[in-house]
Amino acid sequence: GTAPSQTAAFLAALAVAGWAFIGFDACSTIAEETHNPKRMVPRAIFLSLSMVGGVVLFNSAALTLSFNRDTLVNTSAASDPVTPVITSSFGAWAETPFLAIVMVAFLACGASMVQYTSRIVYSMAREGNMPTMFSRVTTSKIPRNAVICVVLLAGLGLLFGLNDGAVATVIAFGTGGLYAMFAMTTGVGLYTRLTGRWNPALGELKLGIWGLVINVAAFLWSLFEFVNISWPRAYAVSPDAPWWQLWAVPLVLGSILGVTTLYVLIGKIRRD
């Protein structure tokens, strides 16, 4: 569909930017397997974000320059505005190779998500915050149960993903969840800084006062993008989509945050 106003279109564009500038977080999940992680993980995150950002900006500029006004008007409301640009520029033969590249990119992203999500599940189970069955590893040191759990949960997305009209909902699910995690992580960091519990000696990346500034900016941006991505947009789904598909992201992510908050509060009460 088409955004009802320029402001709505701008916010939707920021949501798309939120979908694009991710992936750097995967670097932090393998810190335990990294030599000198205090030094190397921050570098890996910065390098990953810089490279992803550069590729996204280059692709966005190339795609924008490839459009003429008539093509932009005709394809802006289509579910796939990119493929027509590829075929009009290179010919019909380019459609299949282009879709193959897209498929490889999706598989790579999916493999990365499974890898680091299962690593998080394994770590939480090892620390006693999830069932211990997820902390078991095979003889080759693979957390098989955690991987199977993540793959099965991710497979539930196929219930919506096989429907073209639900693609935006599926993407918003994954990205909104990531920004919820970013907001919680930067929020905890900001809380420790403001309460005097932050110990810069524990890390090798010293930013001084800029650390607090960046922390505040990161928290506010993550919170904004979480709300922006989760915001129900009627023009982003099929016109005949059921109401729950439109509100699925805020309802599910809100429920997860609510349960997480309740879990933390109950744990705090028990400790007290």
C-alpha positions as CSV (number, residue, x, y, z in Angstrom):
1,G,0.0,0.0,0.0
2,T,0.9,3.7,0.1
3,A,1.6,5.7,3.2
4,P,-1.1,8.2,4.1
5,S,1.3,11.1,4.6
6,Q,4.9,12.2,4.2
7,T,5.5,11.8,7.9
8,A,4.1,8.2,7.8
9,A,6.3,7.4,4.8
10,F,9.4,8.9,6.5
11,L,8.7,6.8,9.7
12,A,8.2,3.7,7.5
13,A,11.5,4.4,5.8
14,L,13.2,4.6,9.2
15,A,11.7,1.2,10.0
16,V,13.2,-0.2,6.8
17,A,16.5,1.3,7.9
18,G,16.1,-0.5,11.2
19,W,15.6,-3.7,9.3
20,A,18.8,-3.1,7.3
21,F,21.3,-2.0,9.9
22,I,21.4,-5.2,12.0
23,G,23.6,-8.2,12.1
24,F,26.5,-6.6,14.1
25,D,24.9,-8.1,17.3
26,A,26.0,-11.6,16.2
27,C,29.6,-10.7,17.0
28,S,28.8,-10.4,20.7
29,T,27.3,-13.8,21.0
30,I,30.6,-15.6,20.3
31,A,32.6,-13.7,22.8
32,E,33.4,-16.8,24.8
33,E,35.0,-18.4,21.8
34,T,37.0,-15.3,20.9
35,H,40.6,-14.7,22.0
36,N,40.9,-11.5,23.9
37,P,37.2,-10.7,23.6
38,K,37.4,-7.4,25.5
39,R,39.4,-6.0,22.7
40,M,38.3,-7.9,19.7
41,V,34.5,-8.0,20.1
42,P,34.0,-4.2,20.2
43,R,36.2,-4.0,17.0
44,A,34.2,-6.7,15.3
45,I,30.9,-5.0,16.1
46,F,32.2,-1.6,14.8
47,L,33.7,-3.2,11.7
48,S,30.5,-5.2,11.0
49,L,28.2,-2.2,11.5
50,S,30.4,-0.1,9.2
51,M,30.6,-2.7,6.4
52,V,26.8,-3.5,6.6
53,G,26.0,0.2,6.6
54,G,28.3,0.8,3.7
55,V,26.7,-2.0,1.6
56,V,23.2,-0.9,2.5
57,L,23.9,2.7,1.6
58,F,25.5,1.7,-1.7
59,N,22.6,-0.6,-2.6
60,S,20.1,2.0,-1.7
61,A,21.8,4.6,-3.8
62,A,22.1,2.3,-6.7
63,L,18.5,1.2,-6.5
64,T,17.3,4.8,-6.2
65,L,19.4,6.0,-9.2
66,S,18.1,3.0,-11.2
67,F,14.5,4.3,-10.9
68,N,12.9,6.8,-13.2
69,R,9.9,8.6,-12.0
70,D,7.3,6.6,-14.0
71,T,8.9,3.3,-12.8
72,L,8.9,4.6,-9.2
73,V,5.2,5.5,-9.3
74,N,4.2,2.2,-10.9
75,T,6.2,-0.1,-8.6
76,S,6.1,1.8,-5.3
77,A,2.9,0.0,-4.2
78,A,4.0,-3.4,-5.4
79,S,5.1,-6.1,-3.0
80,D,8.4,-6.5,-4.8
81,P,9.5,-3.2,-6.4
82,V,13.2,-4.3,-6.8
83,T,12.9,-7.2,-9.3
84,P,11.2,-5.0,-12.0
85,V,14.2,-2.7,-11.8
86,I,16.6,-5.5,-12.3
87,T,14.8,-7.0,-15.3
88,S,14.3,-3.6,-16.9
89,S,18.0,-2.8,-16.6
90,F,19.5,-6.1,-17.5
91,G,16.8,-8.0,-19.2
92,A,14.4,-10.8,-18.3
93,W,17.3,-13.3,-18.0
94,A,18.6,-11.5,-14.9
95,E,15.5,-12.4,-12.8
96,T,16.5,-15.9,-11.9
97,P,20.1,-15.2,-11.0
98,F,18.9,-12.2,-8.9
99,L,16.4,-14.3,-7.0
100,A,19.1,-16.9,-6.4
101,I,21.3,-14.3,-4.9
102,V,18.4,-13.1,-2.7
103,M,17.8,-16.7,-1.6
104,V,21.5,-17.2,-0.7
105,A,21.3,-14.0,1.4
106,F,18.2,-15.1,3.2
107,L,19.8,-18.5,3.9
108,A,22.9,-16.9,5.3
109,C,20.9,-14.5,7.5
110,G,18.8,-17.5,8.7
111,A,21.9,-19.5,9.5
112,S,23.4,-16.6,11.4
113,M,20.2,-16.0,13.4
114,V,20.0,-19.7,14.4
115,Q,23.7,-19.7,15.4
116,Y,23.6,-16.8,17.7
117,T,20.1,-17.4,19.1
118,S,20.9,-21.0,20.0
119,R,24.1,-19.7,21.6
120,I,22.0,-17.4,23.8
121,V,19.6,-20.1,24.7
122,Y,22.5,-22.4,25.6
123,S,24.1,-19.8,27.7
124,M,20.9,-18.9,29.6
125,A,20.3,-22.6,30.2
126,R,23.8,-23.1,31.5
127,E,23.3,-20.2,34.0
128,G,20.0,-21.8,35.2
129,N,17.7,-19.3,33.5
130,M,16.2,-21.8,31.1
131,P,15.6,-25.6,31.2
132,T,18.9,-27.5,31.6
133,M,18.2,-29.7,28.6
134,F,19.2,-26.8,26.4
135,S,22.6,-26.6,28.1
136,R,23.6,-30.1,26.9
137,V,26.2,-30.4,24.1
138,T,27.2,-33.2,21.8
139,T,30.7,-34.8,21.7
140,S,31.5,-32.2,19.0
141,K,30.5,-29.4,21.4
142,I,27.3,-28.4,19.6
143,P,24.3,-27.4,21.7
144,R,22.0,-29.6,19.7
145,N,18.9,-29.2,21.8
146,A,19.2,-25.4,21.8
147,V,19.6,-25.4,18.0
148,I,16.6,-27.7,17.5
149,C,14.5,-25.5,19.7
150,V,15.4,-22.4,17.8
151,V,14.9,-24.0,14.4
152,L,11.4,-25.2,15.5
153,L,10.4,-21.9,16.9
154,A,11.7,-20.1,13.8
155,G,9.8,-22.6,11.6
156,L,6.5,-21.3,13.1
157,G,7.1,-18.2,11.0
158,L,6.3,-20.3,7.9
159,L,2.7,-20.2,9.1
160,F,2.7,-16.6,8.1
161,G,5.7,-16.5,5.7
162,L,4.0,-18.6,3.1
163,N,1.4,-15.8,2.7
164,D,2.7,-12.9,0.6
165,G,0.6,-10.4,2.5
166,A,2.3,-11.4,5.8
167,V,5.9,-10.7,4.8
168,A,6.0,-7.3,6.5
169,T,4.6,-8.9,9.7
170,V,7.2,-11.6,9.7
171,I,10.1,-9.1,9.1
172,A,8.7,-6.8,11.8
173,F,8.6,-9.7,14.2
174,G,12.3,-10.5,13.8
175,T,13.5,-7.0,13.7
176,G,11.3,-5.7,16.4
177,G,12.5,-8.4,18.7
178,L,16.1,-7.5,18.0
179,Y,15.5,-3.8,18.9
180,A,13.7,-4.9,22.0
181,M,16.9,-6.7,23.0
182,F,19.0,-3.7,22.0
183,A,16.8,-1.4,24.2
184,M,17.0,-3.7,27.2
185,T,20.8,-4.1,26.8
186,T,21.5,-0.4,26.4
187,G,19.0,0.3,29.1
188,V,20.7,-1.9,31.6
189,G,24.1,-0.3,30.7
190,L,22.6,3.2,31.1
191,Y,21.1,2.3,34.5
192,T,24.5,1.0,35.7
193,R,26.2,4.2,34.6
194,L,23.6,6.5,36.2
195,T,23.7,4.6,39.5
196,G,27.5,4.6,39.7
197,R,27.9,0.9,39.2
198,W,29.7,1.1,35.8
199,N,33.3,-0.1,36.1
200,P,35.2,1.0,32.9
201,A,38.2,-1.0,34.1
202,L,36.4,-4.2,33.2
203,G,36.8,-3.4,29.5
204,E,39.5,-2.2,27.2
205,L,37.4,0.2,25.2
206,K,37.6,3.6,27.0
207,L,35.3,6.3,25.7
208,G,35.2,8.6,28.7
209,I,32.2,11.0,28.8
210,W,31.4,9.9,25.2
211,G,30.5,6.5,26.6
212,L,27.5,8.0,28.5
213,V,26.5,10.1,25.5
214,I,26.6,7.1,23.1
215,N,24.8,5.0,25.6
216,V,21.9,7.5,25.9
217,A,21.7,7.9,22.2
218,A,21.7,4.1,21.6
219,F,19.0,3.5,24.2
220,L,16.7,6.2,22.8
221,W,17.3,5.1,19.2
222,S,16.6,1.4,20.1
223,L,13.5,2.3,22.0
224,F,12.2,4.5,19.1
225,E,12.9,1.9,16.5
226,F,11.3,-0.8,18.5
227,V,8.1,1.2,18.7
228,N,8.4,2.4,15.1
229,I,8.9,-1.1,13.7
230,S,6.2,-2.6,15.9
231,W,3.7,0.1,15.1
232,P,0.7,-1.4,13.1
233,R,0.6,0.0,9.6
234,A,-2.5,-0.9,7.6
235,Y,-0.8,-0.1,4.3
236,A,2.0,-2.6,5.0
237,V,-0.3,-5.6,5.0
238,S,-2.9,-7.0,2.6
239,P,-6.2,-5.0,2.6
240,D,-8.1,-8.2,3.5
241,A,-5.7,-9.2,6.3
242,P,-7.3,-10.1,9.6
243,W,-7.0,-7.7,12.5
244,W,-4.6,-10.0,14.5
245,Q,-2.1,-9.9,11.6
246,L,-2.0,-6.1,11.8
247,W,-1.6,-6.1,15.6
248,A,0.4,-9.3,15.8
249,V,3.8,-7.6,16.4
250,P,2.9,-5.2,19.2
251,L,0.7,-7.8,20.9
252,V,3.3,-10.6,20.9
253,L,6.3,-8.5,21.6
254,G,4.4,-6.6,24.3
255,S,3.4,-9.9,25.9
256,I,7.0,-11.1,25.8
257,L,8.2,-7.9,27.5
258,G,5.4,-8.1,30.0
259,V,6.3,-11.7,30.9
260,T,10.0,-10.8,31.1
261,T,9.3,-7.9,33.4
262,L,7.2,-10.1,35.6
263,Y,9.9,-12.7,35.7
264,V,12.5,-10.2,36.8
265,L,10.2,-8.7,39.5
266,I,9.4,-12.2,40.9
267,G,13.1,-13.1,41.0
268,K,13.8,-9.8,42.8
269,I,11.1,-10.4,45.3
270,R,12.4,-13.9,46.0
271,R,15.9,-12.7,46.5
272,D,14.7,-10.0,49.0
